[in-house]
């Protein structure tokens, strides 16, 4: 499976505030840190991924798992999504 960076960027920027913004808001609201913060990030990443894949009618379990992992890594600074130049 090829990872489409435009899909990753669409998931990351969902609803204008993005995965990072939602994650930070929830972590601050719950005063979470450590593993709890990572779990929140994973949950937000999974929700955003499912939303985008369902909306674009490209949902499959393989795509869901792969994009959730990529978005989670991107949201935590462990992976960097880059668009290819046009």
NORVENQUI-V467314 format. One record per helix or strand of 3 or more residues. SS is the DSSP state (H for helix, E for strand). FROM is the first residue (numbers start at 0). LEN is the number of residues. If there is no record, write none. Layout:
ss->SS from->FROM len->LEN
ss->SS from->FROM len->LEN
This chain:
ss->H from->4 len->8
ss->H from->17 len->13
ss->H from->34 len->21
ss->H from->60 len->15
